[in-house]
Structure formats: C-alpha cells, structure tokens
C-alpha cells in the first residue's frame, strides 16, 4: 500500500515534543540524549510511521535537520510549485525517489536556489530511514562564497538562480570524507555554544566537499551535444503535451516516457531547441494563458490561477507580477478601465 499526501498536510501532522518530555526525569529520558542537540524535536507523524525529526538554526539563513524514522507504508509527498533555497541532503540509510533521482543510502542530493516545479517525493517502508538535510539561504551562500559585493564566482552561479528560473539539481555518491563529517554531526560531542559552532563547521565542511565535487563534475562534462532529427520531433511533441496540460502537466520522467526519450536528452534537448528548460517553458506559457484569461474579464483571479495549474493564489500573484510588472488585480482593473474607455469611444 502507498499513501499519498500533500506537503502541507504532511507538515501539519508533525507534533513538537515539549522540552520537559525530551529531558525526562534525568535518569529515564523519553527521547534518546543525542536528540538534545536540537532546538526543536518532533515526533514523526504517528499516522505514517514512528521516529523523530530534529532541527537547529545554526545561524540566520542556515538550518540543519536530521530525521530518523520507519514508515508503515510507502509514502508519496506531493510538493507544489515553490521558491527553493539552496539545499543538500545525505541519505545515511533507506532510499527515496523524486522527479529527478532515485537515491539510496550512501548517496546525496544537491539543489540550488530558484523555482522548484511540482514534484513527487517517495519514501519506502523497507528499512529505517536516516537523512541529514541542510537549508542555506542564497544571501548567506553569497556571503560564504562571494567576492566583492557578494558576487559569486562564475562557476557557482548555477547554484543561485533568479526566483522565476528552475533550480539546479544533482545527485552524487557520498565520499569517505563526507562520511566522516556526517558521523561527526550524528555524534556531536559538544553542548551549548560549542555545539552550535561545531555543527556549523561540519555543515559548511559538507557544503565545501559537495561544491568541490559539483564543480569538478561540471568542468569534466562533455559539452558537445547534438540531436538527431527524430529527437527534435520528439521534443516538439513534448512541448505539445505540456501546452495541452498546463493545469496538470506530467512530471519530467512521465514526459520522457511519453515521447520516448531519456530524461537527460529531453532536458538538454529542450533547452537546445527552445532556449529554456522544460519547466521554464511551462511556467512562461502558464502565465501567458493566465494573462489572456484575465483580459477577458470573465474569470476571477483564483479561478485563473487554478485553471493554469497554480495551487496558491499568492504564489500566482508573485509570479504574474515578476513576469508582467503588475499584480493580477491591478491588471484586471486596468484592463476593465481600458474596455470602458473603448466602449465610450465607440458609443
């Protein structure tokens, strides 16, 4: 059996454990002492499995979370289109699958900042899952990695993209050096201020190791890429599928299967043919369709947002303003005023 749940509903199931319960009576703590290094500790949702999740803000814009849990059933969490910080995850045990990767123990994922598309993140019940996750806000990353005026070196710009650009993602194998840092985090020997400093140093050490690996892989990549005529036809077919399903597009893996290309060829080929990513193309046409619908004056903003696939009205409004320089409500008012003036002129 597989349980499917939205990201928000999943988060809502987490219950923070009061500090008195984490400490117990001193002799018989209700939660293992190693969880005491966190600012907050939550029970993993008892409806879905058993375990804990702990989080600590190491500094403004830098957040560490560790989860250890066992699922009762396979679990799919549906993530909406959303703004995304820089993030990396290490999977110590267990395995996961999302739109981009199939990840098992001993592997890691790296995501840059930018716009994340709708995704499905699946975890499996076969064994205990332990993962270490770090969020880094783009401004803090620039502070660590930047030069003058917090400008990033050219080889790192793909990790911080604009809010309307699809985020960068990559998976890799956890190296021995990374394994050492992970074990040091899981077995932090300090408390108080020293604990926070120690954990931050290890989190940044992991970030350096990941970025070093990422830069090396990108430099070593063969940049010569060409498409066969049949591939070009399949990529145009992929575009047609996207335009027919603006409100509920297939995932990248589903789209790849439908057109008969592997996801890597589809991603690189789509950018080569249309000058943008699959998600960037979809995002552009969603907003263009929304503008046309609003221009008719016959549909509310909420209805327009839903009809083109935006689950959140507030996020739709932000995306619309970034693309057209005006809020949807202001656009409606301005368009209505223009129509009235036109009618008066005709009349």
C-alpha atoms as one frame of an Amber mdcrd trajectory, in Angstrom:
protein
   0.000   0.000   0.000   1.183   3.526  -0.850  -0.063   6.632   0.972  -0.144
   9.926  -0.964  -0.303  13.237   0.878   0.348  16.927   0.122   3.430  18.609
   1.541   1.365  20.958   3.714  -0.779  18.122   5.105   2.411  16.153   5.827
   3.961  19.065   7.746   0.744  19.629   9.672   0.991  16.106  11.125   4.281
  16.817  12.916   3.930  17.484  16.641   6.721  19.240  18.520   7.815  17.478
  21.705   7.943  19.755  24.801  11.405  20.154  26.318  10.246  18.529  29.564
   9.445  15.332  27.669  12.773  15.270  25.834  14.682  15.534  29.124  12.564
  13.047  31.069  13.413  12.823  34.763  17.159  12.939  34.203  17.553   9.209
  34.766  14.987   7.990  32.248  14.768  10.449  29.335  11.831   9.808  26.981
  13.955  10.713  23.936  17.489   9.493  23.291  20.043  12.049  24.597  21.576
  12.601  21.179  18.377  14.411  20.107  19.027  17.061  22.756  21.383  18.898
  20.403  18.344  20.287  18.514  16.302  23.432  19.123  13.101  21.570  18.215
  12.281  17.861  18.174   9.121  16.448  16.602   7.527  13.043  16.617   7.372
  11.645  13.115   3.616  11.531  12.273   2.254   8.513  14.131  -0.318   8.004
  11.362   2.518   7.261   8.915   5.334   5.696  10.931   7.479   6.074  14.010
  10.581   8.078  14.735  11.799  11.633  15.269  12.857  14.740  13.386  15.094
  17.391  14.925  16.034  20.847  13.698  18.503  23.551  14.706  19.100  27.032
  13.238  22.876  27.358  13.250  22.744  30.991  12.177  20.284  33.211  10.334
  19.804  31.502   6.953  21.467  28.192   7.858  19.290  25.337   9.126  20.159
  21.713   9.915  17.552  18.961  10.177  18.023  15.262  10.923  15.241  12.703
  10.567  15.200   9.095  11.700  12.011   7.106  11.127  10.422   3.871   9.941
   7.358   4.018   7.667   4.334   1.729   7.989   3.660   2.020   4.229   5.360
   3.520   1.182   4.784   7.277   1.243   4.438   9.837  -1.563   4.540  13.530
  -0.615   3.248  15.847  -3.360   5.174  19.118  -3.411   3.697  22.266  -5.023
   5.500  24.719  -7.265   7.536  26.803  -4.811  10.517  29.028  -4.128  13.506
  26.978  -3.056  16.664  27.803  -1.052  19.980  26.053  -1.561  19.675  22.621
  -0.023  21.563  19.397   0.296  20.588  16.018   1.735  22.611  12.969   2.716
  20.849   9.624   2.968  22.542   7.532   5.635  20.046   4.657   5.406  16.893
   3.999   3.384  16.075   5.113  -0.129  13.941   7.726  -1.864  12.738   8.676
  -5.320  11.683  12.045  -6.722  11.194  13.606 -10.166  14.947  13.819 -10.658
  16.683  10.976  -8.841  16.472   7.550  -7.283  18.599   7.896  -4.159  19.693
   5.181  -1.723  21.936   5.042   1.334  25.431   6.322   0.668  24.219   8.954
  -1.787  23.375  12.651  -1.642  21.387  15.318  -3.457  22.255  18.964  -4.075
  19.729  21.619  -5.092  20.392  25.250  -5.920  18.033  28.133  -5.166  15.298
  29.205  -7.580  11.908  27.934  -8.620  11.030  24.315  -7.855   8.339  22.664
 -10.025   5.561  20.425  -8.785   7.195  17.197  -7.637   6.519  13.839  -6.014
   8.898  12.653  -3.296   8.555   8.962  -2.470   9.974   7.116   0.542   9.813
   3.374   1.108   8.981   1.313   4.179  11.583  -1.430   3.735  14.030  -0.146
   6.370  14.722   2.648   8.827  15.399   5.964   7.082  18.035   8.382   8.361
  18.716  11.560   6.446  20.608  14.776   7.135  19.256  17.885   5.448  20.662
  21.427   5.293  18.973  24.613   4.021  21.071  27.649   3.096  19.561  30.986
   2.083  21.096  32.440  -1.121  22.350  35.621   0.593  24.274  33.616   3.172
  25.731  31.405   0.429  26.909  34.534  -1.400  28.474  35.747   1.845  30.434
  32.494   2.217  31.366  32.073  -1.453  31.269  35.588  -2.896  33.873  38.148
  -3.708  33.289  41.900  -3.889  29.660  42.984  -3.406  28.779  39.366  -2.633
  29.147  38.370  -6.288  29.534  34.631  -6.826  32.397  33.179  -8.854  31.204
  32.252 -12.347  31.493  28.517 -11.708  28.955  28.786  -8.846  26.278  30.996
 -10.429  24.175  27.965 -11.408  23.569  27.353  -7.706  21.788  30.696  -7.180
  19.178  31.334  -9.838  16.522  34.023 -10.110  13.124  33.355  -8.490  11.470
  32.550 -11.851  14.233  30.195 -13.038  14.075  26.463 -12.391  16.502  25.353
  -9.725  19.631  23.276 -10.363  19.726  19.710  -9.042  22.332  16.991  -8.926
  22.869  13.671  -7.142  26.144  12.073  -6.153  27.855   9.381  -4.116  28.887
  10.212  -0.560  32.694  10.166  -0.332  34.707   8.873   2.671  35.471  12.485
   3.711  31.745  13.273   3.669  31.005  10.121   5.668  33.368  11.258   8.417
  31.684  14.680   8.670  28.233  13.049   8.741  29.173  10.749  11.611  30.637
  13.712  13.496  27.305  15.528  13.126  25.308  12.492  14.239  27.566  12.070
  17.265  28.164  15.712  18.190  30.331  15.709  21.363  29.512  19.270  22.486
  26.698  21.175  24.186  25.705  24.844  24.377  27.558  27.415  22.264  30.299
  24.953  21.327  27.650  22.575  19.958  26.342  25.213  17.556  29.821  26.209
  16.409  30.842  22.581  15.934  27.736  21.677  13.928  28.068  24.769  11.736
  31.692  23.899  10.949  30.670  20.375   9.884  27.717  21.602   7.823  29.997
  24.047   5.986  32.626  21.339   5.532  29.998  19.182   3.806  28.973  22.127
   1.636  32.582  22.659   0.530  33.019  18.962  -0.303  29.759  18.873  -2.270
  30.502  22.024  -4.240  34.044  20.905  -4.985  32.621  17.664  -6.392  29.926
  19.512  -8.327  32.351  21.970  -9.937  34.724  19.151 -10.910  31.890  17.162
 -12.478  30.644  20.169 -14.457  34.123  21.017 -15.737  34.671  17.412 -16.781
  31.371  17.182 -18.624  31.479  16.814 -22.393  29.780  19.931 -23.720  29.342
  18.621 -27.254  25.689  17.728 -27.567  23.653  17.283 -30.733  20.185  15.988
 -31.584  19.019  13.621 -34.265  16.076  14.792 -36.432  13.862  12.210 -34.722
  14.871  13.594 -31.307  13.869  17.104 -32.393  10.427  15.818 -33.408  10.016
  14.127 -30.041  11.000  17.323 -28.224   8.385  19.284 -30.193   5.869  16.594
 -29.233   6.860  17.101 -25.588   6.122  20.805 -25.994   2.640  19.997 -27.361
   1.932  17.719 -24.382   2.912  20.496 -21.982   0.683  23.047 -23.707  -2.276
  20.650 -23.620  -1.797  20.058 -19.885  -0.901  23.442 -18.406  -3.094  22.827
 -15.365  -1.734  19.354 -14.601   1.488  18.669 -16.522   3.275  15.323 -16.374
   6.487  15.034 -14.382   9.737  15.145 -16.321  10.080  11.356 -16.069   6.495
  10.815 -17.269   7.006  13.262 -20.137  10.223  11.466 -21.109   8.367   8.147
 -21.275   5.524   9.629 -23.317   7.839  10.978 -26.019  10.328   8.095 -25.954
  13.446   9.949 -24.771  15.504   9.559 -21.626  15.133  12.473 -19.213  18.697
  13.719 -19.751  18.241  14.005 -23.535  14.859  15.646 -23.061  16.236  18.248
 -20.629  19.314  19.134 -22.680  17.489  18.885 -25.992  14.594  21.057 -24.838
  16.989  23.818 -23.826  18.826  23.489 -27.151  15.610  23.666 -29.225  13.619
  26.242 -27.230  16.321  28.117 -25.331  14.874  27.317 -21.903  14.206  24.398
 -19.591  11.081  22.250 -19.748   9.814  23.851 -16.576  10.764  27.368 -17.698
   8.786  26.889 -20.912   5.786  25.583 -18.973   5.964  28.453 -16.468   6.077
  31.053 -19.275   3.040  29.660 -21.096   1.046  29.256 -17.900   1.446  32.944
 -17.183   0.691  33.930 -20.799  -2.504  31.879 -20.691  -3.410  33.453 -17.359
  -2.965  36.946 -18.816  -5.280  36.095 -21.717  -7.931  34.714 -19.358  -7.755
  37.776 -17.109  -8.032  40.057 -20.136 -11.496  38.641 -20.900 -12.711  39.975
 -17.555 -14.949  36.939 -17.177 -12.926  34.883 -14.682 -11.763  35.582 -11.143
  -8.080  35.616 -10.216  -8.456  32.448  -8.116 -10.166  30.607 -10.981  -7.497
  31.715 -13.443  -4.706  30.606 -11.094  -6.253  27.154 -10.690  -7.005  26.745
 -14.393  -3.347  27.166 -15.350  -2.003  24.978 -12.529  -1.103  27.333  -9.667
  -2.223  25.820  -6.352  -1.542  29.042  -4.434  -3.147  32.366  -5.372  -0.398
  34.294  -3.558   2.335  32.477  -5.453   0.443  33.061  -8.723   0.260  36.784
  -7.945   4.009  36.909  -7.237   4.876  35.045 -10.458   2.489  37.222 -12.517
   3.986  40.440 -11.134   7.541  39.271 -11.828   6.699  38.463 -15.432   4.411
  41.366 -16.363   5.382  44.021 -13.818   1.844  44.324 -12.444  -0.327  42.413
  -9.968  -3.237  40.355 -11.369  -5.728  42.578  -9.524  -4.155  45.739 -10.928
  -4.151  44.143 -14.379  -7.878  43.383 -14.078  -8.675  46.953 -13.021  -6.518
  48.498 -15.760  -7.982  46.169 -18.394 -11.541  46.911 -17.245 -10.865  50.655
 -17.418  -9.454  50.318 -20.952 -12.538  48.373 -22.083 -14.864  51.032 -20.639
 -12.966  53.812 -22.397 -13.106  51.863 -25.665 -16.884  51.397 -25.331 -17.318
  55.107 -24.655 -15.324  55.971 -27.759 -17.348  53.549 -29.892 -20.613  54.746
 -28.348
